[in-house]
Amino acid sequence: MAAAVRQAAVFLSLWALCVLGKPTEKKDRVHHDPELSDKVHDDAQSFDYDHDAFLGAEEAKTFDQLTPEESKERLGMMVDKIDTDKDGFVTEGELKAWIKKAQKKYVYDNVARQWQEFDTDRDGLISWDEYRNVTYGTYLDDPDPDDGFNYKQMMTRDERRFKMADRDGDLIATKEEFTAFLHPEEYDYMKDIVVQETMEDIDKNGDGLIDLEEYIGDMYSHDGDAEEPEWVKTEREQFVEFRDKNRDGKMDKEETKDWILPSDYDHAEAEARHLVYESDQDKDGRLTKEEIVDKYDLFVGSQATDFGEALVRHDEF
């Protein structure tokens, strides 16, 4: 198992550090927040979208098997967790943070799967030494590996990211810091390292900038094609018209950041605002546990709502 984790970790480093052959299909380096649900957001029809947004799609399914009383009880326990400052009220900000966490369950599941392998001394923390030894230990014993990869260079890059994630600078990662290390795109304070690593991947002449040919070369190689596909021509136009904002022919750090980490519409913020608006009976801009539980069918499903939606589907049929 440890060998498999080590192999996976090194593969991720290789993927980030090296150009994997000659890409012939468009590579998407842009990080977008996904939709909160694949359901239509139409409360007149059902609250399925809200359930997926509030709980995450997989967790939402489990509530459909509960009685209304069981759903209310579980929702009430959730409210205690959402109310992080323990003042007895749930604000839009607290709801937004909860929704974002629910939507990132796959991230936390990924960290949980790897945690036991890297926390070798079982102290509930992962030091840089632990991560390095598990990931690179056997590779660093061979100064001239047959596969031609520079593992010391990859390790140096990982160490830089680990130190960035390690907010208190002790070279020991908590669960949250290790999550930021493995998934830097999910954390605001890690975005600079995401930009830096992306630029290093694409910048082939080492001038610290990305020119047009480097930008195109990262996502497409002619491979003997006489003519570029239309999407490549479109990307050239995108670079000139939108990516290179100062028209100097190259993308600097800020321009690259605007490209790969765009300021998307905040779905979690909009949903939090919607949930508060629909549930806030006294219109004070915040929710009590009673207000949330009274409107439980907006937040979570139950056998009753699932049965009601089945009737609607039957009538439509």
C-alpha positions as CSV (number, residue, x, y, z in Angstrom):
1,M,0.0,0.0,0.0
2,A,2.8,2.4,0.9
3,A,4.5,1.7,-2.4
4,A,1.3,2.5,-4.2
5,V,0.9,5.8,-2.4
6,R,4.6,6.6,-3.1
7,Q,4.1,5.8,-6.7
8,A,1.0,8.0,-6.9
9,A,2.6,10.9,-5.2
10,V,5.6,10.8,-7.5
11,F,3.3,10.5,-10.5
12,L,1.5,13.7,-9.4
13,S,4.9,15.5,-9.1
14,L,5.9,14.3,-12.5
15,W,2.6,15.4,-14.0
16,A,3.0,18.9,-12.5
17,L,6.7,19.2,-13.4
18,C,7.1,17.6,-16.8
19,V,5.6,18.0,-20.2
20,L,4.0,14.7,-20.8
21,G,4.9,14.0,-24.4
22,K,3.4,16.3,-27.1
23,P,-0.2,17.2,-26.3
24,T,-2.5,17.1,-29.2
25,E,-5.7,17.9,-27.3
26,K,-6.4,21.1,-25.5
27,K,-5.1,21.1,-21.9
28,D,-7.3,23.0,-19.5
29,R,-5.2,24.8,-16.8
30,V,-8.1,27.0,-15.6
31,H,-9.5,26.3,-12.2
32,H,-13.2,26.8,-12.0
33,D,-15.5,26.2,-9.0
34,P,-17.9,23.5,-10.2
35,E,-21.7,23.9,-10.1
36,L,-23.3,23.0,-6.7
37,S,-25.6,20.5,-8.4
38,D,-26.5,19.1,-11.7
39,K,-30.2,19.6,-10.9
40,V,-32.2,22.6,-12.1
41,H,-32.6,25.2,-9.4
42,D,-36.4,25.6,-9.5
43,D,-37.9,25.6,-6.0
44,A,-41.4,25.6,-7.5
45,Q,-40.7,22.1,-8.7
46,S,-38.5,20.7,-6.0
47,F,-35.7,21.6,-3.5
48,D,-33.3,19.0,-5.0
49,Y,-30.8,21.6,-6.0
50,D,-30.8,23.1,-2.5
51,H,-30.3,19.7,-1.0
52,D,-27.3,19.0,-3.2
53,A,-25.8,22.4,-2.5
54,F,-26.3,22.2,1.2
55,L,-25.2,18.6,1.8
56,G,-23.3,17.5,-1.3
57,A,-25.0,15.2,-3.8
58,E,-24.0,11.9,-2.2
59,E,-25.0,13.0,1.4
60,A,-28.2,14.4,0.1
61,K,-29.3,11.0,-1.1
62,T,-29.0,9.5,2.4
63,F,-31.6,11.9,3.8
64,D,-34.2,10.6,1.3
65,Q,-34.3,7.4,3.3
66,L,-35.1,9.2,6.6
67,T,-38.5,10.1,8.1
68,P,-39.2,13.8,8.4
69,E,-38.5,13.6,12.2
70,E,-35.1,11.9,11.6
71,S,-34.2,14.5,8.9
72,K,-35.1,17.3,11.3
73,E,-33.0,15.8,14.1
74,R,-30.0,15.4,11.9
75,L,-30.4,18.8,10.5
76,G,-30.5,20.3,14.0
77,M,-27.2,18.6,14.8
78,M,-25.7,20.0,11.6
79,V,-26.8,23.6,12.6
80,D,-24.6,23.3,15.7
81,K,-21.6,22.6,13.5
82,I,-22.5,25.4,11.0
83,D,-22.7,27.9,13.8
84,T,-18.9,28.1,14.2
85,D,-18.9,31.1,16.6
86,K,-21.5,29.4,18.8
87,D,-23.6,32.6,19.2
88,G,-26.9,30.7,18.4
89,F,-27.3,32.1,14.9
90,V,-26.3,31.0,11.5
91,T,-25.1,33.8,9.2
92,E,-24.7,33.9,5.4
93,G,-21.0,33.7,5.9
94,E,-21.3,30.5,8.0
95,L,-23.7,29.0,5.5
96,K,-21.3,29.8,2.6
97,A,-18.4,28.2,4.4
98,W,-20.5,25.1,5.2
99,I,-21.7,24.8,1.5
100,K,-18.1,25.2,0.3
101,K,-16.9,22.4,2.6
102,A,-19.8,20.1,1.6
103,Q,-18.9,20.6,-2.1
104,K,-15.2,19.8,-1.4
105,K,-15.9,16.5,0.2
106,Y,-14.0,14.7,-2.5
107,V,-10.9,16.8,-1.5
108,Y,-11.2,15.8,2.1
109,D,-11.8,12.2,1.2
110,N,-8.6,12.2,-0.9
111,V,-6.6,13.6,2.0
112,A,-8.1,11.0,4.4
113,R,-7.1,8.2,2.1
114,Q,-3.5,9.3,2.0
115,W,-3.2,10.5,5.6
116,Q,-2.4,7.2,7.3
117,E,0.4,6.4,4.8
118,F,2.2,9.6,5.4
119,D,1.7,10.0,9.1
120,T,4.2,7.3,9.8
121,D,4.6,8.0,13.6
122,R,0.8,8.2,14.1
123,D,1.0,11.5,16.0
124,G,-1.9,13.1,14.0
125,L,0.5,15.3,12.1
126,I,2.7,15.0,8.9
127,S,6.2,16.4,9.0
128,W,8.1,17.3,5.8
129,D,10.5,14.5,6.7
130,E,7.7,11.9,6.8
131,Y,6.3,13.1,3.5
132,R,9.7,13.2,1.8
133,N,10.7,9.7,3.1
134,V,7.5,8.1,2.0
135,T,7.4,9.8,-1.4
136,Y,11.0,10.0,-2.4
137,G,13.0,7.7,-0.1
138,T,13.8,4.9,-2.5
139,Y,14.2,7.1,-5.5
140,L,16.8,9.4,-3.8
141,D,19.0,6.3,-3.1
142,D,19.7,6.1,-6.8
143,P,21.6,9.2,-8.0
144,D,21.1,8.1,-11.7
145,P,17.6,6.6,-12.1
146,D,16.9,4.7,-15.4
147,D,13.7,6.7,-16.1
148,G,15.6,9.9,-16.5
149,F,13.5,11.9,-14.1
150,N,15.1,14.4,-11.7
151,Y,13.6,13.4,-8.4
152,K,15.7,15.9,-6.4
153,Q,14.3,18.7,-8.5
154,M,10.7,17.4,-7.9
155,M,11.4,17.1,-4.2
156,T,12.7,20.7,-4.0
157,R,9.5,21.8,-5.7
158,D,7.3,19.8,-3.3
159,E,9.3,21.2,-0.3
160,R,8.6,24.7,-1.5
161,R,4.9,24.0,-1.7
162,F,4.9,22.2,1.7
163,K,6.5,25.2,3.3
164,M,3.9,27.5,1.7
165,A,1.1,25.3,3.1
166,D,2.7,25.1,6.5
167,R,1.4,28.4,7.9
168,D,3.2,28.3,11.2
169,G,6.6,27.4,9.6
170,D,7.4,24.4,11.8
171,L,7.6,22.0,8.8
172,I,4.9,19.9,10.4
173,A,1.5,19.9,8.6
174,T,-1.9,19.7,10.3
175,K,-4.8,18.0,8.5
176,E,-5.8,21.4,7.1
177,E,-2.2,22.4,6.1
178,F,-1.7,19.0,4.4
179,T,-5.0,19.5,2.5
180,A,-3.7,22.9,1.3
181,F,-0.4,21.1,0.2
182,L,-2.2,18.5,-1.8
183,H,-5.0,20.8,-3.2
184,P,-3.5,24.3,-3.3
185,E,-6.0,25.6,-5.8
186,E,-8.7,25.3,-3.0
187,Y,-6.9,27.8,-0.7
188,D,-6.5,31.6,-1.2
189,Y,-3.2,31.7,0.5
190,M,-1.8,29.0,-1.8
191,K,-2.8,30.6,-5.1
192,D,0.6,32.2,-5.6
193,I,2.3,28.8,-5.6
194,V,-0.3,27.5,-8.1
195,V,0.6,30.4,-10.4
196,Q,4.3,29.9,-9.9
197,E,4.2,26.2,-10.7
198,T,2.1,26.8,-13.7
199,M,4.4,29.4,-15.1
200,E,7.4,27.2,-14.5
201,D,5.7,24.4,-16.4
202,I,5.0,26.5,-19.4
203,D,7.9,29.0,-19.5
204,K,10.5,27.0,-21.5
205,N,13.0,29.8,-22.1
206,G,13.3,30.6,-18.4
207,D,12.6,34.3,-18.6
208,G,9.8,34.1,-16.0
209,L,7.1,35.0,-18.5
210,I,4.8,33.1,-20.8
211,D,4.9,34.2,-24.5
212,L,2.4,33.2,-27.2
213,E,4.3,30.2,-28.5
214,E,4.9,28.9,-25.0
215,Y,1.2,29.3,-24.2
216,I,0.2,27.5,-27.4
217,G,2.9,24.9,-27.0
218,D,1.6,23.9,-23.6
219,M,-1.7,22.8,-25.1
220,Y,-0.9,21.8,-28.6
221,S,1.8,20.3,-30.8
222,H,1.6,20.3,-34.6
223,D,2.8,16.7,-34.8
224,G,3.1,17.0,-38.5
225,D,-0.3,18.7,-39.0
226,A,-0.2,21.1,-41.9
227,E,-2.8,23.4,-40.4
228,E,-3.8,24.3,-36.8
229,P,-7.3,23.3,-35.6
230,E,-9.7,26.1,-35.2
231,W,-9.6,25.9,-31.4
232,V,-5.8,26.7,-31.5
233,K,-6.4,29.7,-33.7
234,T,-9.1,30.8,-31.1
235,E,-6.6,30.4,-28.3
236,R,-4.1,32.6,-30.1
237,E,-6.7,35.3,-30.4
238,Q,-7.6,34.8,-26.7
239,F,-3.9,35.3,-25.8
240,V,-3.6,38.5,-27.8
241,E,-7.0,40.0,-26.9
242,F,-7.6,38.9,-23.3
243,R,-4.7,37.1,-21.7
244,D,-1.9,39.6,-22.5
245,K,-3.6,42.6,-20.9
246,N,-0.7,45.0,-21.2
247,R,0.0,44.0,-24.8
248,D,3.7,43.3,-24.3
249,G,3.5,39.9,-26.0
250,K,3.9,37.9,-22.8
251,M,1.9,37.0,-19.7
252,D,3.4,38.0,-16.3
253,K,2.4,36.6,-12.9
254,E,-0.7,38.7,-12.5
255,E,-1.9,38.0,-16.1
256,T,-1.3,34.3,-15.6
257,K,-3.3,34.4,-12.3
258,D,-6.2,36.1,-14.0
259,W,-6.1,33.3,-16.6
260,I,-5.9,30.2,-14.5
261,L,-7.7,31.5,-11.3
262,P,-10.6,33.6,-12.7
263,S,-13.0,35.4,-10.4
264,D,-16.0,33.2,-11.1
265,Y,-19.5,33.7,-10.0
266,D,-19.7,32.5,-6.4
267,H,-22.3,29.8,-6.4
268,A,-21.9,29.1,-2.7
269,E,-22.4,32.7,-1.7
270,A,-25.6,33.0,-3.9
271,E,-27.0,29.8,-2.4
272,A,-26.3,30.9,1.2
273,R,-28.1,34.2,0.5
274,H,-31.0,32.2,-1.0
275,L,-31.3,29.9,2.0
276,V,-31.3,32.8,4.4
277,Y,-33.8,34.7,2.5
278,E,-36.2,31.8,2.3
279,S,-35.9,30.8,5.9
280,D,-35.4,34.0,7.8
281,Q,-38.9,34.4,9.4
282,D,-38.1,37.6,11.5
283,K,-36.0,39.1,8.7
284,D,-33.0,39.9,10.9
285,G,-30.5,38.6,8.3
286,R,-29.5,35.5,10.3
287,L,-31.1,32.2,11.1
288,T,-31.8,30.4,14.4
289,K,-31.9,26.7,14.6
290,E,-35.7,26.8,14.9
291,E,-36.0,28.8,11.6
292,I,-33.8,26.3,9.8
293,V,-35.6,23.2,11.2
294,D,-39.0,24.8,10.5
295,K,-37.9,25.0,6.8
296,Y,-36.2,21.7,6.9
297,D,-37.5,20.5,3.5
298,L,-35.6,23.4,1.9
299,F,-32.3,22.2,3.4
300,V,-32.6,18.4,3.4
301,G,-34.8,15.7,2.0
302,S,-36.8,13.0,3.7
303,Q,-39.0,10.1,2.8
304,A,-41.9,12.6,2.6
305,T,-40.3,14.9,0.1
306,D,-38.9,11.9,-1.9
307,F,-42.4,10.4,-2.0
308,G,-44.0,13.7,-3.0
309,E,-41.5,14.1,-5.8
310,A,-42.3,10.6,-6.9
311,L,-46.0,11.5,-7.1
312,V,-45.1,14.5,-9.2
313,R,-43.1,12.4,-11.6
314,H,-46.0,9.9,-11.8
315,D,-48.5,12.6,-12.6
316,E,-46.2,14.0,-15.3
317,F,-45.9,10.5,-16.7
